Amino acid sequence: MTADQTHPEAGSRADPVVGTPYGAVRGRSERGVAVFRGIPYAAPPFGPRRFRPPVPPEPWDGVRDAGSFGPTAPKPPYSEAFGTYLSDPDVPGDDCLNLNVWTPEPSRGARLPVLVWFHGGALTRGSSAVPVYDGHAFARDGVVCVSVNYRLGVEGYGLFPDAPANPGLRDQLAALEWVHRSIEAFGGDPARVTLAGQSAGAISVGALVAAPQAQGLFRRAVLQSGPPEVSDRDKVRRMVRRMAARLKVPATAEAFAAVDRDALLRAQAEVGRLSSPVLGGPAFGIVVDGDLVPRDPLDALVEGDVARGAELLVGWTRDEYRLWLVPGGLLERVDRLGPVALAGAMARCHCGHEVPRGYRALHPGAGTAEIVGQMVTDHLLRVPLQRLADARPGSTYVYEFAWPSRLPDLGACHALELGFVFDSGRVPESAKLAGEGAPQELADAMHGAWVRFVETGAPGWEGWDGRHPVRVFGDGGGAAYTAYGPRDAEIGLWEASGPGGTTAAGARGAAAATIASELVAADGGQAAPTAGPLPALLTARMVRGGELRSAVRRLRWVAGVRRH
């Protein structure tokens, strides 16, 4: 069956059937929309295809059932602390390069706008099967919604001398190419595709928007709590080398491909234990590869003409950092560590004393954890996203999600907005993060804005200009409103300190950040890691023995932030 052929039953409300380039699929009719789950867009990435770019799936005869979510990519489970708040279904099987489609009209001729969703999870966790990402509400409101599984962790973002970089991002590109060829048969318009993602999914979207091979496959993009960025190649290599040392194998794709999948995941989880955005430990990420990612995508989008006509919707939550610090009690530990945590944050953010002093002046009642959290949030998210908006005024729209979770201490944390964007607050998994009784009117406002953006490129407020308009959702429980320059004072501190910071950049800053992260682990009573720079300076025994003052002095010396 070719891409131009549609099964004769397509469009029927009882078990709708649609043709794809590789064979026909039978979906389900659910609450007035057609749902197709687990459609393969590429072949299983295992055996000789492990750590290699994706290839097309084998065609099939007859009609393939698409009633259940397909296998998820190999991934370690969330820790117990994070699992309390975040759901991450694990569906076994090798055929993990699959996608799902929700559509109100599974037939040619409908030509509806399309939303393609890439999940978050630090490029190591998550999947399209997370119930919060249910695409029913988008289909109900006239949008064809597609959600995608892609390779994660070392399988998707390990950097090896004998394999191409970024196979997980290449999976996403393959999914976009599938959408371009196939979505018309599901009622979508391949010329009206919006890419969207949150956290690592938004970082992926930024890379795809800037990728030469993706041009012409999308019309606009949504970046939620994640800017276009790349990771340092040496940092990713160190992650692979640490795994190789634990596994006692060479740091090559050939050697890793011979390792048992579960053993690989255990090694990845152990090495990535301190990979929180605040702690800044080793992590996987998208890297410049000279091909799909020829340069830093933020620089490409800010300085070049790539995707210049694409409308962008970008934003953040007010208290992003609280999801990184509340689980496991890190919020309290950072407050207890005080100057040590603040020195680590300066190293993490490559800034000098003037930045935290400015935050103290702007937020005089804030504790250390709040200062550290907001600094890291601005450094990682708000500053680069505002830089992107500044380079693309008029066609970029900025939002802030401000509604606080009903659960203790979470505030308006990272990922909390997802249940409102998808209008999926009724599923129990959404309540794990939001608590009970999330306001439906807020979901109506946010979901409606996203639908308008997908349909027209304008979500319902002014595009970015010199006044810096930001649409605020959920502040004080009232209606959404537009604030002008609400983050300008904080972001101005970073501009004043210079692009590279003034005191804690380079190797000494990296050493200080690593030591600070080890201190946080040690303060929680866990064994501090022995890997990393100067491990003997600070140990769990030293912290428990009350030698914090000496530790602070040494940390400041290592970071080069001693006051003169």
Disulfide bonds with the S-S distance in Angstrom:
none
